[in-house]
Amino acid sequence: MRNKTFIGAILMMLSFLAPALGATDEEQERFRRGNEAYNRGQYQMAMIEYREALVLVGDHFTQAQYNIGICYYELGRKADAAIWFRAAVKARNGNYPKASYALGITLKELSRWREAKTAFSQAVKASNGEMVEAVFMLGVALYDEGDYNQAVEHYQRAIKLSGDRIPACHNNLGVVLAVLGQMDRAEREFETAIAQSKNRFDDALSNLRLCRWLRASQSPAIIAELKMSSVGQTGALKAE
């Protein structure tokens, strides 16, 4: 179990949302066709349908923008995906947590971490702090910036928000605690991650061994070998 272990069932699951009350029959039909094409992996065809829905400027306008971004993401065209995610967020005046999160994941994969952090922060704010995956990824960004205390707070919050069901939260919290020199607490977090994953979390298993070696050898160089977990692999983001 590696990075893809994070919140597999909670992430951006494909959801065929009930059409809004004001949606036209044509708009609903375009979305139905788009979702069907998307499910078949026909992303270019899906985009055609979503663009047709976009032209109608109906209740699904921002959702169409988001879905077009997802199609570009699936096609590996991350820069184009980011443009559409930004457009969806802007169209809802920043109040589109899912699109902000998708933007953050895409920017992270483009190695634009500063912008990604802003997008994750926006997702957290727009969701009133309830979007667990955005809280998690903001913790990853804070860790990369060296803001370890804030990273600890975000992983602890993600654990609470998720009902303590995400092994990766404990793994990453363990890494930060180890960097802060709190080895006993770090070991307990790695052990929790391993137990929750039923011994299938490779990074946590490796981190626990490294943590114990570090305690025995007192070699700071081992810290660099500890592995954080993240999300955003292909398939994590899904159309609505």
N, C-alpha and C positions, 0 to 999 in steps of 0.2 A: 504494500500500500504506500503510494508515494503522494505527490502533490494533488492528484485527482481525488484523493479521499475526502477533501473538504466539502462538506455539506452537499454531497452528490444529489440527494433527493430534494433539497430545498432551493438549490441554485435557480438559474433561469430556465425553469421547466417550460416546455411548450404548452401553452394553455389557450384553448379555443374559447375566448371570452364571449359571453352572451352579447349580441349586438346592442349598442346603446339605443334608447327609445327613439331618438331622432334620426337614426341611421336609415338611409334609403335602401330599398331592396337591391338596387344595383351595387351600392357600396358593400352591403353584406355579401353579395354574390362574389364580388371581386376579392374580398377577404377570404371567403371559403376556398376559392380557386387558388389564391396565393398560399394559403396554409397547406392545402393538399400538395401543391407543387413543392413547397418547402419540405414537407415530410418525405417526399420522394427524392430529395436531394437535388431537385431541379431549381437551383437558386436563381438563375437568369430568368426562367419563366415566372417564378414567384415574384421577382422584382417587377416584371411587366404588369402583373395583376395589382401589386401594391401601388405602383405608380398611377395606374388607372383610378384606384381608390383615392389617391392623393389629389388628383385633378378635380374630383368631386367636392373637395373641401368640406367633407361632412364631419360627423362626430368622431370618426376614426383617423382624422388627419395626422395627428402626432403619432398615433400608433403605426400608421403607414410609414412615416419617416423612420421610426425605430426599427420596424421590420426590414426596411430597405437596408438600413445599417447592418442588421444581423446577416442579411444575405451577402453583403460585401465582406463582412467578417468571415463567413464560411468560405467564401471564394479566395480568402487570403489577401484581400485588398484592404488592409487595415487602415491606411490613410483615408481612403474613401469612406470606410465605415465610421471613422471618427467624425467626419464632416456631417454625416447624417445623424449620428447620435447627438452632436452639438445642436443641430437644427431642432431636433425633437425636444431637447431640454429647453432651448430658447423659446420655442413655441408655447411651452407651458410655464414660462417665466421662472424657470429653475425648479419647478415642482414636479419632477419626473424622476423619482429615485432609481428606477430600473434603467433608464437611459443614461443617467449620470454614472451609475455603476458600470454599465457596459462601456461607456466612454473611458472610464478609468482603466478597465481591463485592457482595452484596445491601446490606450496610450502607454500603458506599462509594457505591452508587447512591442511597442515601437521605441522602447527605451526612453520615453519622455516622462520620467518619473515625477518631476515637479508638477507638470500638468495633471498627471494621473492622481497625485495626492489631492489636488484641488477638486478633481471630479469625485473622488471618494468622499471627501469632506462634504461636498454638495449633496451627495446621495444620503449621507448620514443626516444632514440637516433637514433635507426634504422629507425624510421618513420619520422625523422627530426622534432620531436616534435609535429606531427600531429595526433597521435593515442590517441584520447580523453580518452578512457577507461583506457589506461596505465597511462596517466597523472593523472586521477582521483585516481587510486589505489596507485600511488606513493604518492599522497597527504595523503591517509589513512596511509601509512607506515611512512611518516614523522611525522604525528600527534602522532602515537604510540611511536615514538622515542622522542617526546617532542620538535620537531623542528617546532614550531607553525607558525612562520613567513613564512617559506618555504611552509608549508602546505597551508596557505592562498594563496600564489602565485599560487600554483598548482591548487587549486579549482577555482580561478579566471580565470586561463588559460583554464581549462576544460569548464567553462561556455562560454568563448569566442569561443573556438574551436567547440563546439556543437551547436553554434547559440542560446545559452541560452534555451535549450530544456530539461535539465535534472534536475528535482527537487532535486535529491540527492546531487547535487553539492551545491545548496543553503543551504540544511539542514546541510551538513558537514561544510560548511564555517561558518554557524551560530554557530555551536558547538565550533569551534576554536576561533571565535571572543568572544564568551561568556567566554571561558577559559582565554582569554587575557583581560577580563574585559570591552570589548566594547559592552555593553548590548543593546544599541539602534540599532547598526548595526546588532547585532545578531538577534534581534527580526524581523528586516526587512527581513533578509535572510530566517528565518523560515516562515514568512508570504508569501514570494515569493514562497517557496517550496510548501506550502499549496495551494496557488492559482493555480500554474502550474499543480498540481495534482488533481485539482477540489475537494479539501477537502478529498482526499482519502489517504493521506500520514500520517499514524499513528505516525511514529517517529517524524515527523515535528510538528504535532499537540501536541504531548506530550512535545516536546522540547520547544515549544512556551509557554505552560502553566508553565513549570518549570522555564523558563527564567523570566517570569513575577513574579512568586513566589520569585525567587532569588532577584529580584529588590526590592520586598516588605519586605522580611525578612532579607536580607543581610547575608544569611547563605551560606558560601562557600561550605558546604557539598552537596548542591543541584547540584553543577557542575558535580559531579560524576554520577548523574542520567541521564545526557544528552546522547542521543543515536546517534552514528555515523551510517551511512549507507555504505554498501560495496557491492561488486558483487562477482561472482564466485560460485553461487549455481549450483547444478546439472542441466544441460541443457543450461547453459550460453555458454559453449564452444561447438563448433560444428565442424564436419569434413568438409574438403574442397572437 
